[in-house]
Amino acid sequence: AIDIKTLRSATGLTTIDPGFKNTGSCESAITFLDGEKGILRYRGYSIEELAEKADFLEVAYLLIFGELPNDEQLAKFHSDIKKESHVDEEMKKILDGFPKSAHPMGVLSSLTNALIAFNPSSVNVSSESDMYHAIVRILAKFPVLVAWTLRKKKGLPLDYGDDSLGYVENIHKMMFKRPSEEYKCNKIIIDALDKLLILHADHEQNCSTSTVRIVGSSHAGLFASLSAGISALWGPLHGGANQAVLEMLEAIEADGGDTKKYMAKAKDKNDPFRLMGFGHRVYKNFDPRAKIIKVAADEVLNDLGIDDPILAIAKGLEKEALEDPYFVDRKLYPNVDFYSGIIYRALGIPTEMFTVMFALGRLPGWIAQWREMRLNGEPIGRPRQVYVGENLRPFVEVNKR
Ligand code: ACO
């Protein structure tokens, strides 16, 4: 629905567009999205083809630099990343200061900002080469922070990665390797992770990406912009939905699996409950990522030999919603995160880490958008408002109020 108000101001015409539903904030050559037709492309390549044929590091390169890398470019990119994988030991003390119960998204956002203190040269990037160094640095160090965040929760030692492994496999090892066990790669798990990360890698000007671009527009630096993006992603209306979906499915299961009861709650305007994982600001027919992920969830559970009753509940809810006029009329379809949590769970990733996995996937997209914004020389983001408060009034002394 278009609900735009306008007002003349000193600088021209100010429009009020709640939630920026109809406002374009920039021109971008990174991600194409057609919400009516359910199309998503990174740099012109369909998400379906990328999820099937590419790996996450190739997609990261594609998003950030605009083209798929050849063997040599990919090898150099990976080797540059590996050279930067050390995280200052002092960062462990910061992590130690957090209570074990701290939400991993809050920890990760704080640690990402704290990295600046140990990598000050990544702030004032005035050339493409400075930018490149800041980019490979964060692509190297962010997975270490993710792994440490999880390992601290599990009481495991804070280790570093293994340079002999692929980018995603190394992340998996850093997260899950136990001190007394030899790490064995499970191809099914690594392939599933690769796919999930690719599907989350960019989604044009969503809430967290717009945050990254707007913070970056003040030249605050890449890491500070990313830290803000992580905070934006945390919310349950955005990336936090994947955790909320799984908690909802578990609650429905614990309550006897009565999906109809929860459908009724979601439709009741006096009940704040929403069917998490349904609806999308832009997709009004279907989310192409949800289609891919639904098939992947089936495959992963099958391959790993897991019979998860939660998958049946999810499929039941989806079927009912697709036949329900409330959901059909409002064009509410499952989004990418309706099924992602089921896969994460099957891969042994704790529920609280789901949104962190989303952040890991979105990292190249945020970087690409930040880089594009800086290379375009975009001005500082500074929206206007329409003031609706009090007119001028005299100050009243405290004893007379
Ligand atoms: N369950 C029940 N009703 C819903 C849902 C839902 N999940 N989503 C939207 N609606 C209803 C709203 O109540 C509203 O109804 P009304 O017209 O009778 O008032 C109508 O559908 C339109 O909803 P809006 O909130 O105006 O749509 P908007 O585009 O602003 O929000 C959003 C999109 C935030 C994704 C919303 O659909 C939602 O809250 N979904 C659940 C959370 C979720 O899954 N978020 C993940 C998004 S995808 C991502 O970030 C990866």
Residues whose N, C-alpha, C, O or C-beta is under 5 A from the ligand:
A	BS01	ACO	P236 L237 H238 G239 A241 A266 R274 L275 M276 G277 F278 G279 H280 R281 R330 N335
